[in-house]
């Protein structure tokens, strides 16, 4: 597995993750939710990482 976005280092805590084929291409993608250090506070966020043959790329979706 290869992550192609260096922003993963800002995460403080991963609360949950789940696998599903988000883009229906036959590769299992992942949704991750957790906490990170924001501009002034610790904030929560969720990200979808799309799997393309073993390389995961973060989608630029805004999720609550």
Rosetta silent file (secondary structure, phi, psi, omega in degrees, C-alpha in Angstrom):
SEQUENCE: XXXXXXXXXXXXXXXXXXXXXXXXXXXXXXXXXXXXXXXXXXXXXXXXXXXXXXXXXXXXXXXX
SCORE:     score description
SCORE:     0.000 S_00000001
   1 L     0.000  136.787  178.151    0.000    0.000    0.000 S_00000001
   2 E  -128.918  128.120  174.243    1.270    3.472   -0.894 S_00000001
   3 E   -96.066  131.873 -174.079   -0.244    6.769    0.310 S_00000001
   4 L  -103.680   13.492  179.916    0.263    9.569   -2.200 S_00000001
   5 L  -129.276  121.073 -176.635   -0.604   12.533    0.064 S_00000001
   6 H   -74.967   -3.450 -175.681    1.849   13.676    2.739 S_00000001
   7 H   -71.590   -7.662 -177.490   -0.836   15.343    4.877 S_00000001
   8 H   -60.558  -19.793 -179.232   -1.429   12.137    6.862 S_00000001
   9 H   -69.265  -15.563 -178.910    1.187   13.344    9.391 S_00000001
  10 H   -80.282  -11.884 -179.316   -1.189   15.972   10.825 S_00000001
  11 E   -66.755  134.914  172.664   -3.507   13.320   12.340 S_00000001
  12 E   -92.990  -43.922 -173.862   -3.452   13.059   16.143 S_00000001
  13 E  -149.433  132.970  174.909   -5.845   10.171   16.585 S_00000001
  14 E   -96.195  119.011 -178.136   -7.715    7.867   14.218 S_00000001
  15 E   -86.825  -38.203 -177.189  -11.194    7.189   15.653 S_00000001
  16 E  -159.484  156.316  174.402  -12.569    4.855   13.000 S_00000001
  17 E  -149.797  148.040  177.194  -11.945    3.472    9.570 S_00000001
  18 E  -145.517  148.748 -178.099  -13.973    1.365    7.210 S_00000001
  19 E  -104.588  138.897  174.562  -13.327   -0.309    3.864 S_00000001
  20 E  -164.093  162.313  177.752  -15.673   -0.221    0.851 S_00000001
  21 L   -91.425   80.404 -174.302  -15.442    0.076   -2.928 S_00000001
  22 L   -57.428  -42.876 -174.345  -16.361    3.790   -3.083 S_00000001
  23 L  -102.784   11.154  175.411  -15.745    4.224   -6.832 S_00000001
  24 L    54.444   38.780  178.992  -16.953    0.749   -7.964 S_00000001
  25 L  -104.375    3.215  179.888  -13.661   -0.145   -9.670 S_00000001
  26 L    93.471  -11.882  176.059  -13.127   -3.456   -7.841 S_00000001
  27 L   -97.567  136.858 -178.875  -10.425   -2.049   -5.486 S_00000001
  28 L   -79.553  123.320 -179.857  -11.371   -1.608   -1.820 S_00000001
  29 E   -97.426  174.858 -177.025  -11.146    2.065   -0.732 S_00000001
  30 E  -136.106  142.357  171.255  -11.055    3.402    2.845 S_00000001
  31 E  -110.893  128.216 -179.586  -12.875    6.070    4.891 S_00000001
  32 E  -122.926  137.971  176.185  -10.917    7.359    7.904 S_00000001
  33 E  -131.586  143.931 -178.409  -12.199    9.650   10.668 S_00000001
  34 E  -179.209 -160.290 -177.799  -10.276   11.196   13.534 S_00000001
  35 E  -115.110  150.172  176.010   -8.744   14.285   15.117 S_00000001
  36 E  -146.254  166.276  178.596   -6.038   16.662   13.883 S_00000001
  37 E   -83.940  114.747  177.466   -4.406   19.910   14.942 S_00000001
  38 L   -88.004 -167.945 -178.816   -6.293   22.805   13.327 S_00000001
  39 L   -62.133  -39.339 -178.130   -5.294   26.467   13.160 S_00000001
  40 L  -130.849  -16.541 -176.136   -6.358   27.133   16.764 S_00000001
  41 L  -139.763  169.347  168.562   -7.972   23.940   18.109 S_00000001
  42 E   -80.159  128.620 -174.568   -8.009   20.195   17.790 S_00000001
  43 E  -123.997  161.673  175.799  -10.620   19.451   15.130 S_00000001
  44 E  -101.383  153.229  175.366  -12.332   16.396   13.699 S_00000001
  45 E  -158.282  163.000  175.403  -12.342   15.335   10.080 S_00000001
  46 E  -131.764  142.494 -179.931  -13.128   12.440    7.769 S_00000001
  47 E  -135.448  143.688  171.926  -11.326   11.516    4.571 S_00000001
  48 E  -103.050  127.225  176.607  -11.965    9.071    1.737 S_00000001
  49 E  -112.057  120.325 -177.455   -8.837    7.425    0.303 S_00000001
  50 E   -91.595  132.147 -179.764   -9.342    5.810   -3.130 S_00000001
  51 E   -94.232  121.577  175.070   -7.369    2.661   -3.940 S_00000001
  52 E  -120.870   85.429  179.179   -6.038    2.408   -7.481 S_00000001
  53 L    67.363   30.988  178.192   -4.214   -0.910   -7.665 S_00000001
  54 L   102.673   -7.346  175.868   -2.641   -0.549   -4.203 S_00000001
  55 E  -104.719  121.427 -177.982   -1.920    3.194   -4.342 S_00000001
  56 E   -98.604  130.939  178.847   -4.223    5.244   -2.091 S_00000001
  57 E  -125.410  131.528 -179.709   -5.013    8.857   -2.985 S_00000001
  58 E   -72.666  131.975  174.329   -7.030   11.184   -0.761 S_00000001
  59 L   -80.175  151.106 -179.558  -10.173   12.608   -2.372 S_00000001
  60 L   -92.584   49.999  176.469  -10.780   16.324   -1.958 S_00000001
  61 L   -88.679  145.133  172.444  -14.226   15.819   -0.415 S_00000001
  62 L   -99.570  109.917 -179.679  -15.429   17.984    2.466 S_00000001
  63 L  -114.962  147.981  178.871  -16.995   15.642    4.992 S_00000001
  64 L   -68.957    0.000    0.000  -18.359   16.503    8.454 S_00000001
